[in-house]
Amino acid sequence: MPKPPLEKVIQRQVKGVYKAFGCIIYDFSQPRASMQTPGIPDLLILHLDSRTHWYMEVKRGKGAAYKQSQPQLDFDRDITWCGGRYVLGGVEEAYEALRTIAGVKIADRDIP
C-alpha cells in the first residue's frame, strides 16, 4: 500500500480546494520551530459568502489514523467548547467542511 503524500503536499491541495470555492486562507503552519502557542491549527478558513469561518489542522493518513499532539487536542476541545469549528484531516475533510459548515452545494461528481 503506497504511503500518503507528505503533509505539506496535502496542505497545498487543501488550500487549492478552499481557494476554488472563494475562501480566504490564513496559514499559521511553520516549517520550523516558532514562537506560536503550541496547538495552533495550520489554517484559518474564512468563507465570505456564508460569513463563517473554521480552523483546520491538516494531517496525512485517513480518519482514525490522524494523530494530534496534546496541544492540538487541547485547542480542538477548547475552540469547540467555545462554539468554534475545528476540522481535522485532508482534502476529503475540506470538501466536507465546505458542505457542512459553509453550506456550499458540492456534487460528488465535482470532487476529483
N, C-alpha and C positions, 0 to 999 in steps of 0.2 A: 504494500500500500504506500503510495507516494506521500511525502511529508507535505503539510500545508505550507503555503508561501510564508515568507518572513512577515512579521507584524508590520513593518514599515510598508511593505507591498500592499498588505490588506488595508492599511490606513489610507494609502493613496487611492485604492479602489473605493473605499467607503466615502472619502471626500468627493470623488467623482460622482457617486450616486447622489449625494446631497446637493452638490452644485447643479446637477442636471434638473433638480426639482426646485431650484431657486433659493436654496438655503445659504445663509451666511455662516461661515465656519470660523470659530476661534480655536486655534491649535495650541494646546498647552504642553504637548509632548516635548520631551527634551532627550536628545540622544546621549547626553552626558549627565553627570551629577549636577543638580541645580539647587537653587535656594528656595524653590517652591515647597509648599507644605506637602509632605508625603500623602499620597492617596488622591491627589487632584486628577480627575479624568483627563484623557487625551484631548477630547474635543468638547466644545460648547457649540451646539447647533441652534441657530435661530431660523425659524420658518416664518417669514414675514406675512405671507398670505393668511395663515391661520393664527398669527400673533401668538405663537407659542415657542417654547424652547425646551431643550433637554441636554443632558450631558451624556457623552458616550466614552466608554473605556473600550478601546479596540483590542481584541485578543485573537490569537490564532488558535486553530483547533475547531471543536464542534461542541455546542451545547454544554453538557455536564463536564466536558474536558477543560473548559475555561477556568484558569487558575487566577484568583485575585490575591493580592497581598493583604495583610491585615489592615493597613491604612486604606486600601481601596474598598475593602468590605465595610470599614467604618464610614467612609464617605457615602457609599451606596446606602447604608442604613440611615444615616443622618439626613441626607438630602431627600430621601423618600419619606422619612418621618415628617419632614417639614413641607411636604406637598410637591417636592420637585420630582423630576423624572430622570431616570438613570437607565441607560441602555448598555448592555454588555455583549460584545461579540464582534461580528464582521459584517460582510455585505448583506447577508440574509436578514440580519437583525436591523440593519439600516433601513432596508425596504419596509420591514415590519413597523419600525418606528414612524416612518412617513405615513403609513396607513393608519396606525392606531393612535398616535399622538397628534399628528398634524391633519389627519383626515383626508390625505391625498388618495385619490382613486387610482390604483395601480393594478392593471390586469396582469395575471400570471404570465401571459404571453409577452408582456413588456419587460420582463425580467430576464436578462441574459443568462 
